[in-house]
Amino acid sequence: MRWQNPSIWQQMAELLFLFAGMPLLFFFKIIDIPFIPMLCFFALLANGLLRHDRRFRYDDLWKTNTKRTVYLSILLIFIPIAVGMSLLAYRIDPYYFFFLPKSHPLLWVLVLIFYPLISVLPQGLVYRALFFRRYGKLFGSQWGTILASAFFFSLGHILFRNWIAVALSFAGGLLFAYRYYKNNSLVPSLFEHILYGWWLFTCGLGIFFFHGDFH
């Protein structure tokens, strides 16, 4: 099948279109449709392609036998970074510090519930699972793939039109891609992504990852 035996030129064309072209089309509003449904569509497509790739061990994506020490290390790294995120949120704009839980608790709860399903899971499938499997060989090494995954992950956040979202996404993208590579499973990476996303919307940095108006 052509999907399973692509040429390097086909891979490069796909990569540039999906991970650079699509964000730019959204950024310049050439495509003016809701982003989340589009992300979910591509995630479903990625999931289907991976599931039917005979050379890919699809079940490994969801394996849950990761050592407890992995999750402990995730939490130990998360705690100081969460403190730093909180300080950054307060320094940027004290008005929005813990704004959602204080002023819009229902919206905050809805974000906590739906964010993992409509954002974290699709991004994990597209930017980690599919990216590593489909395009990893283009970057020469696992570290090259991790850096590329983080770069394109941050590029995907240019639609929020602020450098903070792009910078934070690059840092997070490095962490999540490394976690995926290290454990050969999406589960620890998704868990880590959810933690940071929840805290981002809790401490006040969520204003940089939101299209609407919190007021």
Beta strands, then each sheet from edge to edge (+ up, - down):
end
